[in-house]
Amino acid sequence: MKLLNKAAWKAVLITKRGKKERKKTVNELNPDEISNVLAVSSTAIGDTLLSTPAVRATRRIFPNASIDFMVREKFSVLFENNPDIRTIIPYYGGYKRLFPLLNRIKSGNYDLCLVFHDSDPCPVQAAYLARIPFIARIGFKDETVAPFLNVRVPYRDEAHVIEQRLDVLRTLFKVKLDSSRDKRMVLPITAEEVKAFWDNLLNSLGYNYAKNKRIGFQVSASRPYKAWPQGHFSELGKRLLADSEDVNIILFGGPGDEKIAKEIAEGITTDSGQKPRIINLAGRLPLKKLPAALRGLDLFITNDTGPFHIAVALKTPTISLFVPSTVRHTGPYQDLEIHQVIRKPKPCSPCIKKYCNNPNCMSIISVEEVYQAVKTGLGQRDFLEG
């Protein structure tokens, strides 16, 4: 079915292309004529969060326009309350449900489409077939969609991903977007939501964890090569719990991470008779509840992955671990005083990342380094002293 959909989709593209060629240039783009905008960030959680500053900037440029946001359907619950958009358009990935998607885009009567990534050709193709007059995208990946674009904005390798996405708007509308507010990610949550989540969780566990400090471990990453070793997490947790009776370890991970988290928890626990101070949420937490869970932490120790960017967006203090990932691209970019980054140079050159058959470079970051970072981050409040 996937191959059939892809073939049918390409046949429609070939048919339509001859009927409607792109004629507008950047100089012909008139902001006064833009009433409906489609913003697109349809890849991973982190990528989409890192696009929210550009969506907010789009709202500032077009305060009276209707702005819709195309995101991955399975992540859409995180962005439903974004104040800068009218509605979410769910994207199912690849060539799934593309004809219903096309009809949905057509009904939006969009004047402008802004695509904040270049790793999937389908949104561009759909925007073109829906006859959106002007389509702009970051990056030059996948030349097959080049004929359907009005503008391609080059990546600045020295710039953070947030800046790269803002470059699309800078190129089109000659705006500066250089204030700290312009670069903040948007993920609304209330204190009431956070309190309700943690009250319900702690009550359900039956233990009085309320006064304990919460240190979160993100035990997995979107790709194995980005993940700190399980044994390192276990050893760190063991040391932290030994330091203080007022600390709890909260394990985070997505569906499929249950086994990893269970093994880490077992590695931390040395005395079967001790009071349990590990809360394992891996694979058990609905995505909609993840922001409240992360906002209620005192510190989050994390690989470079989606929950890390959620924590940064919510001003939860983090210790992030980087070896194959590039800090200047995806590291913390706001509230830097509450975030620590531990980075090491890549041991292999070139680094083949997701194609690596032996991804063990994250083990270069030692337990002792992270342990000392925790003491630095929490020591000023005597979390680990008494």
N, C-alpha and C positions, 0 to 999 in steps of 0.2 A: 504493500500500500504506500509506503514511504517513497519508493522509487517511482510509482505511478503518479503520486502527487507532484514529485519533483519534475518529472517529464512534462506533465500537463502545465505546470507553472511556467516552465521554460518556453513551452509552445505559445502560451499567452503572451509572454514577454516579446518573443519574436514578432508576433502578430501586431502587438500594440506599438512596438518601437517605430515602425514605419509610419504610423499615423500621427505620432506626437513626439517631436524632437524638442529637446531643451533649447530655448532661445534666450532666456534671461541671463544676464550677468550680474555680478555683485553691484555694479553701478546702476543697474536697472531696478534693483530691489528697493521698493519704497515702503519704509516702515509705517507710513500713514495708511497704507492699504492692507495692513495685516490685522485681521480680526481673530483668526483661529490658528493656533500653533500646535503641532504635534512634536513633542520631545521624545526621544528614544534612547533608552539605556537598558537593553534587553539581555544582558549577560548575567554575571554573578551578583550576589548581594553587595559585596564591597564595591564593585564597579558602579553599581547603581547608586549607592550612597554617595560615592565620590562625584557623581553627576548632579547631585541635588544643589550644590552651589550654582551651577550653570542654569538649572531650572529656576532657581530664585532670581538670578540675574535676568533671565528672560522675562520673568514677571515684572521686574523693575523697568525694563525697557518697554514692555507692553502692558502697562497697568490695567488697561481695559479689555485686553484680549482674553479669549478662552484658551487655556493651555491644558492639553491632555498629555498623559505620560504613559508611553508603552514600556512595560516592564515584564519580566518573566512571571508567568501566572503563579508559580509556586512561591514566589517571594512578594507578591503584590500586597499581602496584608501589612507589610512593613511601611508601605507608602500611601495607604488609603487616606491618612489624615494629614498629608502634606498640604499646608495652607496655600501653596503657590499653584496648585493644579485644580482643574475642574473635575476630572475623572481619570481613572486608571483604565488603560486598554491592555488586557492580558495577552501575553505572547507565549505560545506553547513550545517554541523552539523548533529549529530546523524547518521542515516543510509540513509541520502538523497544523491542521485547521487553518491553512492560509487563505482559502477562499472566503470563509466567514470573516477572517481578519480583514481581507480586502474590502468586503462590504462595510465593515465597521469603520474603516478609515474613510471610505467614500462618503459615508453619512456625516463625517465630521466637517466636510467642506473646508479643509485646511488650506491656508495660504502659504504656510511655511512648515518645513520639516527639518528638525535639528537632530542629527544622529551623533551621539556622544561616544561612539566606539567604532572600530572597523573590523571586528572579528566575526561578523555574521552578515552575509549579503541580503538575507531575506527581508528585513525591514526596509532597506533601500528599494528593493524590487517592488514591495507592496506599495510604498509611497509613490513610486513612479507610475504603477498601474492605476492607482487611485487618482492620478492626474493632479497631484499636488504641484503647484507651479514652480516652487523653488525648494530644492533639497540640498542641504549642506551636511558635511560629515567630517569628523576628525580622522586623519590618517590616510595612508595610501595603500593599505593592505587590500588584496583581492581586486585586481584590475578589471574583473568581469563586470563590476557594477559602475565603473567609471563613466560610461556613457549616460547613466541615469542621474548623475550628480551635476549640480550647478557649480558647487565649490567643494574642494577638498583642502582641508587645513592641515599643514604638516605638523607632526609631533615635534616639540622641542625636547630633545633628550635630556637636557639639563633641568627641565622643569618638572614639578610635581604633577601628578595626574589631574588634580583639581585645576591647576593652571592650564593644562593642556585643553581641558574641556571649556574653560572660560575663553581660550583663544578662538574658539569658533565664533563666539559673540563679538570678541574684539575685532576679528577680521571682517565680519559682516557689517557691524554697526559703529565701528570706530569709537568704542567706549573703553575706559581705562580698567575698571573693575579691579582696583588695587588696594581697597581697604580690607581690614581683617574680617569685617562682616561679610564681604563678598565671597570669602573663602571658607566659611563655616558650613559644615554639612547640616542638613535639616532632617530631624527625626523627632517629632513632637511626642512628649510623654508627660504625664502629670505626676506630682508627688503622691496623689491619692492612688493612682494605679500601681506605683511601686510599693507603697505600704500595703495595699490590699494583697498583692502577689505574695509578699514575704510573710505577712500575717497568716495567710491561708496555708502556705507551704510549711511554716514552722509549727503551726497548730496540728497539721496533718501528720507530722513526724512524731509528735508527742514528746519532744524534748524542748527544754528551755534554752534555745539557741539565741534568743532575741538580743542579748547583750554581747554576744561574741562577735569578733571581727571576722568578716567574710573575705577570703582570698580565693578567687576563681582561677581554675586551670582550664584553658582551652586545649583539650587533649588531641585534637586532630586538626587537619588543614584540608583545603580543597584538593590539594595534590600531596602525595606522600613525601615528596622531596622537600616540602616546606615544614614538615612536622618535627618538633623536638622529640627525642626518643622517649618511649614509655618509661624505661628505667630511670631516666633523669627526672621525670615528673614524680615518680614514686619516691625517689631519694629526697627530692626537695620537700615533698609533702611530709615525709617522715621527720625531717629536721625542723620544719616549721611547727608541727604539732608538739614536738619535744620541747621546743623553746617556750611555749606558752599554752596554758590551758584555756585561754580565752580566744583561741583562733579556730575557725572552721575552714575546711577545704571544700570548695564547691566545684564539682567536675562538670564541664560543659562539652557537648559534642552532638553531632546530628544523628539522624537515622543511620544505622550501620556501625556506629561507634560504641555500641553497648559493650562489646567484648573488650575493646581497648580500655575503656573506662573502668570496667570491672577488674581487670588485671592491675591497673594503676592503683585502684582503691585497695586491693589485696596486698600490693607491694608496700603501701603506706602503713597499713595496720600491722603492728608487731605484737600486740597483746590482745587476745580474743576477749579478755575480761574488761578492757578499758571502755570508758564511755565513748560511744560512736561520735566522731566529730567530722565525718566525711559525708557530704550530701551529693549523691550521684544523680545528676540531671541529664546525663548523656542519653540521647535518643528518646527521652521522656517528655521533653518540653515542646509544646506547640510553638511554632515560629512567632506567632502573635504575642506570646508571653516573654520571648527572649529579651526584648529591650527592658522590661520591668525587672527581670532577673539580673541583668547586667548592671542596671543603674543602682541596684541595691548593694553592690559589692564595694568593699573598701579598696580592693586592688585586684587587677585582672592580669594574669600571666598568660601570654598568648602567642601563638604563631601568627604569621601574616595571612589572615583569612577573614571571612565575612564578619564574625562576631567581634574581631578586633576593631574593625571600622565602626561597628555599632557602638562599642564602648567609647571610642574616641568621640563620636558624635554626641554621646550623652554625658560627656565630661566625667566618665569613670576613670580613675587613675590606672595606667597600664604599664606593664613591662613587656615590650614586644621583642621577638627574637628573629633576627634576620641573618641569613647566610646567602642562599641562592637568590632571594628576592632583593630588589633594589630600594633602599630606604628613601632615596631622594624622589622616587616615583610614588611609593605607596606608604611611606612612614607617616607618623602623626604630623598634622599640619595646622593644628589649632591647640590652644591651651597647653603649650609645650612644657610649661612648668610642672605639670602633673604627669607627664609621660616620660618614661625611660626607654631607651632603645639599646639593646645589646646586639651589636653587629660584628660579623667576622668576614674577612675577604673570602671569596670563593676559592676553594682549593683546586678546582679543575678549570682549565681554559682550553677551548670554550666550554662554558656550562651549558649542558643540553637539557637541563630542567626536567620537564615532564617525560622526556625520553630516556632518562637515566635509569639503568637497570640496577644500580646499587646506590640509592639515595641515602647516604649516611652523613652528609656534610653538616647537618644540624647538630650532630653530636660534638662538634668542635666547641660549641657553647657549653661550658661546664656548669654543673650544679652549683659549685661554689660561687661563680659569677652571678648567677640569678639569685642565690641566697643573699649575697651581699647587697644586691639591688633591692631586694625586698626590705632588708633592714634599713637601707637608705630611704626608701619610700614610706615606710611605716614607723621608723624609729623615732621620728620627731613627735609622734603621738604616743610613744611608749607602748605600742601594740605588742612588741615582742620582748619587752624588758621585764615585765612583772610576772 
